[in-house]
Amino acid sequence: MKKSILVVDDVVENIDILKTILIDKYTVRVATRGKMALKIAEKFKPDLILLDIMMPEMDGYEVCTK
């Protein structure tokens, strides 16, 4: 079973690059907002989260705190 990674970034191009690099070896889920990331992380329990710090609404530090 592949390990899973949650990629969180508000810039879709960044997500696309990371997905292209990681998709062969990992199950990759993505979120473009902090609240969405929290819901996905709660449901799927990723092995690793790649989290952008500077995002609108809820920044990466707030996501980590929650």
Secondary structure, DSSP 8 states (H G I E B T S, - for coil): --EEEEEE-S-HHHHHHHHHHHTTTEEEEEESSHHHHHHHHHHH--SEEEE-S--SSS-HHHHHH-
